[in-house]
């Protein structure tokens, strides 16, 4: 098959346009190896363009994430700097004022430490850098791991946890470390929206489709117009002290293991229920 020099020159020019980022359609409906070559180059260019677009989207996501991190860290940092200045100016005043400022600074640092840790975990999940280690784990062991870091919070609010099993579910197939992190965030959310002295109810069971763990607070439920934003980063928190990152992190962990989280808004005399689903 003879190929005209003008066709080669045109193809070369089109390839240079693609290299420069221009959109060129090289598809050819004619017969022969020339058509195959042009169509293969078109396919290669389409893949290249999609990769470039994907990298652009990832760059935008990273830019938004960094902007959110900056915004979320600015508030506690500003507050602590102000309290440090006030503490410095109150050295000659009563000691209880100094104790109050120091306590507030420690609280701010603790919240900032949690936020940074949560954001780093979320970034790893977004980047696909987490390899979940899926193993059978005792349900009670998972619950104990999730509750351990929350004991002080529960004690401060004089809250109790009630654990009930609706069916015999002795084991769950999941990543122990990451799933306990997800469950801990859901329980922490339940604590934040339960009153002092309230009861957090944890149940677990099994059905033909999935095994599950549910967490129910003793609050007043969630308004229907709030449910859509619960798992949106930096938007879903209903608490003035919340960052809106705990529930999105929990959902990302569950979906990374082919699981999910379902929400029952509750209302009236019922608190909200978050159910972690472990599909078979």
C-alpha positions in Angstrom: 0.0 0.0 0.0 1.4 3.4 -1.1 1.0 6.3 1.3 1.2 9.8 0.0 3.8 12.1 1.3 1.1 14.8 1.9 -0.8 12.3 4.2 2.3 11.6 6.3 3.0 15.4 6.6 -0.6 16.0 7.7 -0.5 13.2 10.2 2.8 14.5 11.6 1.2 18.0 11.9 -1.8 16.6 13.7 0.4 14.7 16.1 2.2 17.9 17.0 -1.1 19.6 17.6 -2.0 16.7 20.0 1.3 17.2 21.8 0.5 20.9 22.2 -2.8 20.0 23.9 -5.1 20.6 21.0 -8.0 18.3 20.2 -7.7 16.5 16.9 -9.8 13.6 15.6 -7.6 11.2 13.7 -10.1 8.4 13.3 -10.3 7.0 9.7 -13.0 4.8 8.2 -11.0 3.8 5.2 -9.4 0.4 4.7 -5.8 -0.7 5.2 -2.9 -0.5 7.6 -2.9 3.4 7.3 -6.4 3.5 8.9 -5.2 1.1 11.7 -2.2 3.3 12.4 -4.3 6.5 12.6 -7.0 5.0 14.8 -4.3 3.6 17.1 -2.7 7.0 17.4 -6.1 8.5 18.1 -6.7 6.0 20.9 -3.3 6.7 22.4 -4.0 10.5 22.2 -7.4 10.0 23.9 -5.8 8.0 26.7 -3.2 10.7 27.1 -5.8 13.5 27.2 -7.8 11.6 29.8 -4.8 11.1 32.0 -4.0 14.9 31.7 -7.6 15.7 32.7 -7.5 13.2 35.6 -4.2 14.8 36.9 -5.9 18.2 36.6 -8.9 17.1 38.6 -6.5 15.5 41.3 -4.6 18.8 41.4 -7.9 20.7 42.0 -8.9 18.3 44.7 -5.5 18.6 46.4 -5.8 22.4 46.2 -9.2 22.4 47.8 -8.0 20.0 50.5 -5.0 22.2 51.3 -7.3 25.3 51.4 -9.6 23.5 53.8 -6.7 22.4 56.0 -5.4 25.9 56.1 -8.9 27.3 57.0 -9.5 24.6 59.7 -6.1 25.1 61.4 -6.3 28.9 61.3 -9.1 29.1 63.9 -7.6 27.1 66.7 -4.2 28.6 66.1 -5.5 32.1 66.3 -7.4 31.3 69.4 -4.3 29.8 71.1 -2.1 32.7 70.1 -4.7 35.1 71.6 -4.8 33.1 74.8 -1.0 32.9 75.0 -1.0 36.7 74.8 -3.6 37.0 77.5 -1.7 34.5 79.7 1.4 36.6 79.3 -0.4 39.7 80.3 -2.0 38.1 83.3 1.1 36.9 85.0 0.5 39.3 87.9 -3.2 38.4 88.1 -4.9 35.5 89.9 -3.5 32.0 89.2 -6.9 30.6 88.3 -7.0 32.8 85.2 -3.7 31.4 84.1 -5.0 27.8 84.7 -8.1 28.6 82.6 -6.0 29.9 79.6 -3.6 26.9 79.8 -6.5 24.5 79.8 -8.0 26.1 76.8 -4.7 26.0 74.9 -4.3 22.3 75.7 -7.9 21.7 74.5 -7.1 23.5 71.2 -3.9 21.6 70.7 -5.7 18.3 71.3 -8.4 19.1 68.7 -5.8 20.3 66.2 -3.8 17.0 66.7 -7.0 15.0 66.0 -7.8 17.1 62.9 -4.3 16.8 61.4 -4.4 13.0 61.9 -7.9 12.7 60.4 -6.9 14.8 57.4 -3.8 12.8 56.7 -5.8 9.5 56.9 -8.4 11.0 54.5 -5.6 12.0 52.1 -4.2 8.5 52.1 -7.6 7.0 51.4 -8.2 9.5 48.6 -4.8 8.7 47.0 -5.6 4.9 47.2 -2.5 4.5 49.3 -4.2 2.3 51.9 -4.1 -1.5 51.6 -6.8 -2.9 53.8 -5.8 -6.1 55.7 -9.0 -8.0 55.6 -9.3 -10.7 58.4 -11.9 -12.2 60.6 -12.1 -10.3 63.9 -14.2 -10.8 67.0 -17.0 -8.3 67.1 -16.5 -7.6 70.8 -12.8 -7.0 70.2 -13.6 -4.5 67.5 -16.1 -2.7 69.8 -13.5 -2.5 72.6 -10.9 -1.0 70.2 -13.4 1.6 69.0 -14.5 2.6 72.5 -11.0 2.7 74.1 -10.1 6.2 72.9 -13.5 7.6 73.8 -13.6 6.6 77.5 -12.5 10.1 78.8 -15.1 11.8 76.6 -17.8 9.4 77.8 -16.8 9.9 81.4 -16.8 13.7 81.2 -20.3 13.6 79.9 -21.4 10.8 82.2 -22.6 8.8 79.3 -23.0 5.0 79.2 -22.8 2.6 76.3 -25.3 -0.2 75.9 -24.3 -3.1 73.7 -26.9 -5.6 72.4 -26.7 -8.4 69.9 -29.8 -9.1 67.9 -28.3 -12.3 66.3 -25.2 -14.3 67.0 -22.5 -12.4 65.1 -19.2 -13.4 66.7 -16.9 -12.3 63.8 -16.7 -9.6 61.2 -14.5 -9.8 58.1 -12.7 -6.4 57.9 -9.5 -4.4 58.6 -9.3 -4.3 62.4 -7.3 -1.0 62.7 -9.2 1.0 60.1 -12.7 -0.3 60.9 -12.2 0.5 64.6 -11.3 4.0 63.5 -14.5 4.3 61.5 -16.6 2.9 64.3 -14.9 5.1 66.9 -15.8 8.2 64.8 -19.4 7.1 64.5 -19.6 6.6 68.3 -17.9 9.9 69.0 -20.6 11.6 66.8 -23.3 9.8 68.8 -21.7 11.1 72.0 -21.6 14.7 70.8 -25.3 14.7 70.1 -26.4 12.8 73.2 -27.1 14.8 76.4 -25.1 14.5 79.5 -26.0 11.2 81.3 -27.4 9.9 78.0 -27.1 6.3 76.7 -25.5 5.3 73.4 -27.0 2.1 72.1 -24.8 -0.2 70.0 -26.3 -3.3 68.3 -25.0 -5.8 65.8 -26.5 -8.5 63.7 -26.7 -10.3 60.4 -29.1 -10.7 57.5 -28.9 -12.5 54.1 -27.0 -9.6 52.5 -24.6 -8.1 55.2 -23.5 -8.1 58.8 -23.9 -4.8 60.6 -23.2 -2.7 63.6 -25.6 0.2 64.5 -24.9 3.1 66.8 -27.9 5.1 68.2 -27.5 8.3 70.2 -30.0 9.6 72.7 -30.5 13.0 71.1 -33.5 14.4 69.2 -32.7 13.1 65.8 -31.5 14.7 62.6 -33.5 17.1 60.4 -34.2 15.6 57.0 -32.5 18.5 55.2 -29.3 17.8 57.1 -28.9 14.2 56.1 -27.6 15.0 52.6 -24.6 16.9 54.1 -23.7 14.5 56.9 -20.9 12.9 54.9 -19.6 16.0 53.1 -16.3 17.1 54.3 -16.2 20.3 56.4 -19.9 20.7 56.0 -21.7 17.9 57.8 -21.0 18.7 61.4 -24.0 19.8 63.4 -21.8 20.7 66.4 -20.1 24.1 66.8 -17.0 22.2 68.0 -17.1 19.7 65.1 -15.0 19.9 61.9 -17.2 17.8 59.6 -14.5 15.2 58.9 -15.2 12.3 61.3 -18.2 10.9 59.4 -16.7 11.4 55.9 -13.6 9.5 57.1 -15.7 6.7 58.5 -17.7 6.4 55.2 -14.5 6.4 53.2 -13.1 3.6 55.3 -16.2 1.5 55.0 -16.5 2.0 51.3 -12.8 1.2 50.9 -13.7 -2.3 52.2 -16.8 -2.7 50.0 -19.0 -1.6 52.9 -21.3 1.4 53.6 -23.0 3.5 56.3 -26.7 4.0 56.4 -28.5 6.7 58.4 -31.8 6.6 60.2 -32.7 10.2 61.1 -34.8 9.3 64.2 -36.7 12.1 65.7 -39.2 12.7 68.4 -38.2 10.3 71.2 -35.7 8.5 69.0 -32.1 9.5 68.4 -30.3 9.1 65.1 -28.9 5.7 64.1 -25.8 5.1 62.0 -25.4 1.6 60.7 -22.1 0.2 59.4 -22.7 -2.4 56.8 -20.3 -5.3 56.1 -21.4 -6.9 52.8 -20.9 -10.7 52.4 
